[in-house]
Amino acid sequence: MAQRNEFRQDARRCAAKVAGVTAEFFVERAAVPTADHTTDTDPCERPWEQSGRLVRLPVGSAGES
């Protein structure tokens, strides 16, 4: 039980340190710039487009709602 309480206290301290931090990539607990290839949307779209072709969806409709 004491170990669980210690974990909760550690989690609260960590949460306070990162409150409000979004869209950052961390290496060894330090924020580092995001590599360009990780934010390139074209590679993300390719599987959706290929899936659409495989199920014969009209061109341009894959991934759209």
Secondary structure, DSSP 8 states (H G I E B T S, - for coil): -HHHHHHHHHHHHHHHHHTT--S-EEETTEEE---GGGS-HHHHHHHHHHHHHHTT--TT-TT--
